[in-house]
Amino acid sequence: MVTVKNHLNGGQINKTQMSDIKTNQLNILLNKFPKFPLGDFPTPLYKCENIEKSLGLKHFYIKRDDLSGLAFGGNKVRHLEFRIGDIIDKNCDIFINSNVKVSNNSRINAAACVKAGIKYVVVMGKGPNEEKQGNYLLQKLMNVEIHELDTDDNDSIEDYCKELSEKYIKNGHKPYLRSENKFAQYSAVLGYISGAIELNQQINIFKKPNNKVKVYQVAGNSVVGMAITNKYCDLKWEINAISPYLDNGLQEKGIETAEEISKLLNINTLLNVSDINYSFDYVGEDYGILTQGAKDAIKFLARKESIFLDPIYTAKSMDGLLNDIHKNKFTEDDIIIFIHSGGTPNIFTYVNDLIL
């Protein structure tokens, strides 16, 4: 076992103890940021025994962040604890966001604002699915302010958001415009630094020295937080990110964001291309368009474990993981962890794709 010298007591610190020290340090750094409690944490780490039997695996777990509480939960509840904390810290009374009808992001932002007593305004452009169901329905029930535009041009949508912001300022409000607040992005990464620390504590209960942890997650800011924690704490996890988007420089953006977060936390932990294994092989035609592999993954999880994936994100990510299993990429010592990042309401939005 590799050890480092403990100069305080003359003893030895093993790698597990050093990782624990590092995670404690990260927790201290995270606690410096304002935070508004929203979620039910820790979320369960669920051992999928039916899937293990079906696929001949020994260690298959799902981190149930779909059970994080607040309006059907999901990974963004972790994000919003930091984001709402920042909004309150800046004394803003309105949060202006932009997204599409199927957006999990908008649903959780809306719910968090309702809980915190902040007015939520969302500008919705045209998206991949215009059904007034799922996430859109929940926002209507929460009675948030929705502006629907007949365009998918991001520049036009953001210009509209800026105009709204200026109107609110003239009326004496202090809006928080998501597109102009970099911390809105940082909060997503910070949320999953916290999530990775939580996951590590759960894994350590049963992990043996010969086990290798292999994490599968939807590509985005959350996986950047996971990878930063993995590297800073020297956890030796393999991080796999399955993208729901066509390749638009996501890996490069993740490395850039990690550098910014490193400076924010003053930890000098930078990512490189080998720290996250990105895959763009399961996107299909485009974002938001259901693939056959995603449909099969939804039905497989539902029928084996009564767990429901969403058609846009987690189903495509699970499709990638199942394909790696079928390609025999794992040994019996590997601990497979799938991060279920939520999105459950979109099952209803895509009902016609799923039952026909």
N, C-alpha and C positions, 0 to 999 in steps of 0.2 A: 504494500500500500504506500502510495506517495504521501509524504508528510512535509509539513513546514515547521520550522522552529518556533515555539512559543517563548519569546524572550522574557515574558512577564513571570512565568513560573518554572521555566527550564524544562517543561514537558514538550509533548508533541501534539500537534493538531492534525487529525486526518482530514481527508478531502471532504467527507460528509460534514464534519464540524466546521470546516472553512466555508462550505456552501451555506451552512446555517448562519454563520457570522455575516456573510455577504447579504443574505436575504434580509436579515435584521437591519443591516445598514440601509438597504433599499427602502424598507418600510419607514425608517426614520426620515429619509429624504422625501418620500411620498407624503408623509404627514405634514410637511411644510406647506403643502398646497391646500387652499380652502376646498372643503368637500361637503356636499349635501347628501345625507343618507337617503337612498332610494331602494336599494335591492335587498333581497334575502340571501345573505352570504354566510358561510360558504355554500355554494351549490353542490349537489351530490356528484360524486364520481361513481358511476353506475357500471357494475360488471355485467356484461352481456353474455350470460351463460348459454342462452339458446343459439346466439350467433356463433359462439365458440364451438359448440357441438356441431353446428351446421357446416362450418368452414374448417374445422380441424385446428382450432387455435387454442392457446392456453391462457392468454392475457389480452382480452379485448374490452376496453372501457370507453364509456362515453361521459365526458364532462358536461353535465346537464345545465349549461348556462341558459337554456331555454326555460329553466325554472327559476330564473333570477328575480322573479316578481315584477310588479309594475306593468300593467297593460300587456299581458302575455310574454313579458320578459325578453330575454335575448342578450347578446354581448353588449349592446349599446347602453344597457342599464349601468354597467361598470363605467362606460365613457361619461355618462351624464352626471354621475356623482361629482366628478371633477369639473365638468362643464358648467353645471348649475352653480357649483361653488364659485367659479370664476365670474359668472354673471352677477351673482349676489355681491361678491367682493367688489365688483366695479359699479355697484349701485344702479344697475340697469333694470328697467321695469318692463321691457318688451324684448322678446327674442324673435328675430326675423330669419327664416330659413327658406331654402328652396329645394325642391325634390319632385318626385313623380308619385302617382297614386299608389303604386305598390311599395313605396319606400318604408322599410322598417325604421330607418333613421328618423323620418318625420313622425311616425307614430310614437316612438319612445321620447323624442324631444317634446312632443305635445304633452304626453303623460307626465313627464318630469316637470314641465312648466306648470301644469295644473296643480301638481303636488306642492310646488314651491310658491304658488300664488303669483306667477309671472305670466303676462299675456303672451300667447304664442301666435305667430303669424307665419303661414307657409305659402309660398308661391309655387304652384304646381304647373310645370310644363307638360307637354305630351310625352307619354312614356310607352313602354312595351306592352302594357296591358291597361286598358282604360275602364275596366270593370269597376263599378262603384261598390266594391266589396272589400273584405279583409281590412287592411291598414287604413284605407280611405274611410270605410264605414266607421271604424273606431274613432277616427279623428272628428267625424261629423257628430258622433255621440258625445264626445268631449266638448263639443261646441267651440272649437278653436276657429280662428279666422283663416279661411282658405281663399286664395286668389288663384283661379284657373286660367292659364294662358294657352292660346291655340298655337303654340310653337314649341319646338324642341331645341331652339338655338340658345345655348348657355349664356352667351353675351347679352342677348335680349332679356333673358330671365333675370340675370344679375343686375342689369340696368334698372329693371322694374323694382327689384328689391332695394336698390339704392334710393330710388325715387320715393318709395314707401318710407324708408328710414328718414329721409329729409323732411317729409310731411309730419312724421311723428315728432321729430326734433322741434319743428316750428310750433307744434301744439304742446310743448313743454315736457315731452317724454325723453327718456334716455334709452334708445334702442341698442341692442346687441346684435349686430349684423354678422351672421355666421361666416360669410365669405371674406370678411375683412378682419376677423379675429383668429389669428394663427393658433391661439390656445384651444380653439374649438377642435382643431386637428390633434394637437398635443394631448388633449384630454383622452382621446381614444387610445393612444399609446400608453399613457399613464395608467389607464384603467386595466390594461392587460399586463402591465408589469405587476400590478397588484394581483391580477388573476393568476399569473404564473407562479407567484409566491404561494398563493393559496393551493394551487394544484400540486406544487412540489411537496408541501406539507402532507397532502393526502397520499401521494405516491410513496413517500418515505415510510409510511406505515407498513407497507407490504413488499416494497422493492428489496430484492436481494443483490449482492455485489455483482453477480453475473448477468443481471437484467440490463437491457438497453431500452431506453424510453424513446418511442417514435411517435411524434405528435402530428396529427393532421388537422388542418384548420383552413377556413376560407381566407384567401389572400386579401390583404387590406391593412389598415393601421393596427388592428388588434394583434395580428401575427408579428408585427414589428415589436410591439411591447413584449410578447412572448420570447422573441429571439434576443432582445436586449437582456432580459433576465437570465436566459439560458447562458449567454456569453459572460455576463458580469459575474454570475455566481458559479460559473464553470460546472454546470449541471450535466453537460455531455448529452443533452437530448438531440435527437434529429428532428428538425422542424420542417414540415412539408406544408406548402401553401398552394391550394387549388384555386385558381382564379375563376370567378364568374364573369370576368371581363375579357375581351380580346386584348392581346398584348399591347399596352399603351405606355410602356416604360414603367410599369408598376414596381419592378425590382429596383430600378434606379431611384425611383421616388422613395421607396422604403429605406434604402441606404442613406439617402439625404435626410429624411425625417429622423432616422436613428441618430445621425450626427447632431442634429438640432436638439433632440431630447437629451443626448449625452452632455451637451453644454448646459442645458437647463438644469440637469441634476448634478452637474460637475462630477461625473464619474469616469470620463475618458474611455468610454466603451463604444467602439465603432463597429458597424457591421460591414461584411463584404459579401460577395456573391455566393460564397460557400455556406453562409450562416442560415440561409433559408432556401430550401429547394422549391422553386416556383414551377408550377405546371399550368399551361394554357391549353391543355389537350381536351378539356372537358367543358369548355364554354359552349360549344355548339355553334349555331348560326350567329348568336350575339347575346348580349346581356338581356336577361329577362325572358328569353325564349326557351321553353322547356325542351330538354333533350330526352331521347328514349332511355339513355343511361340513367339520367336523373329520375325519370318516372319509375324505372325498375328499382332504383335505390330507395325511393319513398315507399314502395310496396313491400320491399324486402324488410326494411326496419319496422314497418307497421305490423307485418305478419309474424315477425320473429320476436319483437320486444315491445310492441305497442308504443313505439316511439315514432313521432311524426316529424319528418324533415320538411323544409320549405323548398318550393320548386326553383327558386332563383339562386340561392346560395348553398345551403347545407346539402341539398340533394346532389348537386354537381360535385361538391367536395367529397361526399361519401362515395359517389361513383368512382372518383379517382382512387380512393382508398381501397374499395372492393376490387378494382382492377389490379392494384398492386398485390393484393392478397392472392388473386387468381394467377398472378405471375410468379408466385412463390418467393416474394421478396422479403419474407420474414422467417425468423427461426423461432423455436419454441421458447427461447429466453427473451424474446422481444416483448415489451409491454407496449401495446398499441393504444394510443389515446386519441379519440376523436372529440374535437371541441364542437359541441352542438351550440351554435351561436343564435339559435332562435329563428324568428321569421314565421312562426306557426300560422298567423292569420292569412298568409298568402296561399295556403292550401285551398282556402275557399275562393280566392280570387281566380285560381286556375282549375276550378272544378270541372269544366268542360274538357280540359286536356287530360285530366286524371281518370275520369270514369268512362270515357269513350274508347 
